[in-house]
Amino acid sequence: MSKVSTVFYVIGVLFNLLGAFGLLRLPDIYNRLQAATKCVTLGTCMILLGVFIDFGLSGLGTKALICMMFIFFTSPTAAHAVSRGSHIFGIKLWKNSVVDKLAEDESEK
């Protein structure tokens, strides 16, 4: 294990830890999805990048790159779908939320 990959592992674990704290501490589903999407996606991609640096273009390194691309593209899309579905289903925003752009756009139609 190289020092560079260890740095990526540590950064990835820290981002995942911050994302977990965000899931616990933030007030509503929309804010929690923000923490989960940003922090956990970046953290997991950093860990997979560390795996790629450790193993290179071997089978494991290639799989790590493929998984990294898959997570990078699907996680934000899934979070958007869950957020939009929650809004359509009627789950209210946190009482101190300032802006609801989706409701404003729908009321203009």
C-alpha positions in Angstrom: 0.0 0.0 0.0 1.5 3.3 -1.1 1.3 6.6 0.8 -0.7 8.2 -2.0 -3.4 5.5 -1.9 -3.5 5.7 1.9 -4.2 9.5 1.6 -7.1 8.7 -0.7 -8.4 6.0 1.7 -8.3 8.5 4.6 -10.0 11.2 2.6 -12.6 8.8 1.5 -13.4 7.5 5.0 -13.6 11.1 6.3 -16.1 12.1 3.6 -18.1 9.0 4.3 -18.0 9.8 8.0 -19.2 13.4 7.3 -22.0 12.1 5.2 -23.1 9.7 8.0 -23.1 12.6 10.4 -25.2 14.6 7.9 -27.7 11.8 7.7 -28.0 11.8 11.5 -28.0 15.6 12.1 -29.9 17.2 9.2 -33.6 17.9 9.7 -35.4 16.6 6.7 -35.1 14.2 3.8 -34.0 16.8 1.3 -31.1 18.0 3.4 -30.2 14.4 4.3 -30.1 13.5 0.6 -27.7 16.4 0.0 -25.3 15.0 2.6 -25.7 11.4 1.4 -25.2 12.3 -2.3 -22.3 14.7 -2.1 -20.2 13.3 0.8 -20.8 9.6 0.4 -20.4 9.6 -3.4 -17.1 11.5 -3.2 -15.9 9.4 -0.3 -16.6 6.1 -1.9 -15.0 7.3 -5.2 -11.9 8.4 -3.3 -11.7 4.9 -1.6 -12.1 3.3 -5.0 -9.4 5.6 -6.5 -7.1 4.5 -3.7 -7.8 0.8 -4.7 -7.0 1.7 -8.3 -3.7 3.3 -7.3 -2.8 0.3 -5.2 -3.6 -2.4 -7.8 -3.2 -0.5 -11.1 -4.7 -1.9 -14.3 -5.2 -5.4 -12.9 -8.6 -7.0 -12.6 -9.3 -5.4 -9.2 -8.1 -1.9 -10.3 -10.2 -2.0 -13.4 -13.3 -3.1 -11.4 -12.6 -0.2 -9.0 -12.6 2.3 -11.9 -15.9 0.8 -13.3 -17.5 0.9 -9.9 -16.3 4.5 -9.4 -17.9 5.6 -12.6 -21.1 3.7 -11.8 -21.4 5.4 -8.4 -20.5 8.8 -9.7 -23.3 8.7 -12.3 -26.1 6.8 -10.5 -25.9 8.2 -7.0 -26.9 11.8 -7.9 -29.6 10.5 -10.3 -31.1 8.3 -7.6 -31.0 11.1 -5.0 -32.8 13.4 -7.5 -35.5 10.8 -8.1 -36.0 10.2 -4.4 -36.1 13.9 -3.7 -38.6 14.6 -6.5 -40.7 11.7 -5.5 -40.8 12.8 -1.9 -41.8 16.3 -3.0 -44.6 15.0 -5.2 -45.8 12.6 -2.5 -46.2 15.6 -0.2 -43.4 15.3 2.3 -42.9 18.8 3.7 -39.7 20.7 3.8 -38.1 21.6 7.1 -40.0 24.5 8.8 -37.0 26.8 8.4 -36.4 26.1 4.7 -36.2 29.3 2.8 -37.0 28.4 -0.8 -39.1 25.7 -2.6 -38.3 26.2 -6.3 -40.2 23.1 -7.4 -43.4 24.4 -5.8 -42.9 27.8 -7.2 -42.4 26.4 -10.7 -45.5 24.2 -10.4 -47.6 27.1 -9.2 -46.7 29.1 -12.3 -48.1 26.5 -14.7 
